[in-house]
């Protein structure tokens, strides 16, 4: 469960932070009367229809309709959830948030664990692509498509075996529970079956959280299916 701080903290953050300081790193603004205008960061445009109202502490785009306060802006531009945006802006404003509840801490722990699982899976797929005999077909395919080693490393591309349980075996061998693999989206469970690996005989492109660069930060790998063989 996300924390629900009193509106007091939110109001105080908005009071202490100037919306212009939050928006100008992302949008170059020009003063027009009491307000500021710039090119909208949320849709492509050549004439500015994005307006910031410092007095009200909000913004509105007359092109795409995007609008909101500093929280909405940060969430949208950084791809953050409300909790993360709140934490970041509270820190910046020097506002202490109410104590986190125990279930929020548990939630954090679970998220960390899911990230670790996805990171382990991404590394496993990556090693298969780089080194396994089974991965040769995928390596050849990438080479034909002009994808070089640097890109493969940089994006930690991977290959999943043509197997129903290779990843499951690998991850349960590392001590993860099957239920966790299901939750991480790596194992598909069907009633009355053992469950099976979601990613089979594919190139794997891990999707990373742009704000966290450590290798242990992958979200669920997504895949682009290879041509059927
Ligand atoms: Zn817009």
Boltz pocket constraint, residues with backbone or C-beta under 6 A from the ligand:
constraints:
  - pocket:
      binder: B
      contacts: [[A, 40], [A, 41], [A, 42], [A, 43], [A, 50], [A, 61], [A, 62], [A, 63], [A, 64], [A, 65], [A, 66]]
      max_distance: 6.0
